[in-house]
Amino acid sequence: MTEAASPNVSPTVARRRVRLALREAREAADMTQLEVADEMEWSLSKVIRIENGDVSISPNDLRPLLSFLKIKDRAQISALIGDAKTARMRQHVAWWQDPAFRDLSQPLRQYIEYESVAEAIYSYNIRYFHGAVQLPGYARALTGPFAEEEQPLSRDVVEALIEARRLRREALLSRLGSMEYYTVVDEAVLMRSTGGPAVFAEQLREMRRLAVEGLIHMRILPFSLEIPIANNATFDLVSLGRDGPGDEVMYLENGLTDELIEEKKVTSRHLQRFKQLYNVSLDESETISFVESRIAVLENMINAG
């Protein structure tokens, strides 16, 4: 039987499917990565890099590994071999792989890669708008203050971070309509005039445009909400397929550290939490009206100044 590459699946998603299946099978067999390496006569680093997604496994290496891990279902084996072939297809060098963006953290690089092929994005924010929808002025206002830290970022790093957000935004805008974008923002995001009235008004006008044109689904979590689910930290989820809950990747960032989480129990729980937050927030028409009122206030401040 000849296994074809998986149709209509990006190499990014295909590679993820294979490595997660291998990791889950190894853990189900109660084996360590070192035990797998010894059995397959590979280096430990090779196993780690495959499971981390740093490299793609060849179909010739995958077949004996599946046998060793006791994966016997023929349909599953065929699907994984197909995914392994897809994962090894040549791809153009993505912008986030350029040396100019070497200071982006590894979790963020991975998240941006998944973001670029997402079926849907779910973003819950309590301090600022999601990076992929930030205009340059707003992004600069958020990044610039880092220069006051004890070990300030260099100007080149700051500019790279701002450019990365611009490129993320361009990529997102090019895909809106073919993918779904949902965001819930705490009312604090709307009340904090990041960058000053002019910069923040510009950002709000853009968010309003995207919402009015139906390109994004945006809702505000109001201060008046008095239920426990409002006590949540910022998180972003990308859905990578139509396989239902569990096919998500979550990105967490607190300003100093960040991490990418792929554990199905965790990502599924956060997706459910996002849906709860979305359902108790102001609806989209109320949100647009709220944004418009904030724009009016900011414009009055600009004109008065």
Secondary structure, 3 states (H helix, E strand, C coil): CCCCCCCCCCHHHHHHHHHHHHHHHHHHCCCCHHHHHHHHCCCHHHHHHHHHCCCCCCHHHHHHHHHHCCCCCHHHHHHHHHHHHHHCCCCCCCHHHCHHHCCCCHHHHHHHHHHCCCCEEEEEECCCCCHHHCCHHHHHHHHHHHHHCCCCCCHHHHHHHHHHHHHHHHHHHHHECCEEEEEEEEHHHHHCCCCCHHHHHHHHHHHHHHHHCCCCEEEEECCCCCCHHHCCCCEEEEECCCCCCCCEEEEEECCCCEEEECCHHHHHHHHHHHHHHHHHCCCHHHHHHHHHHHHHHHHHHHHHC
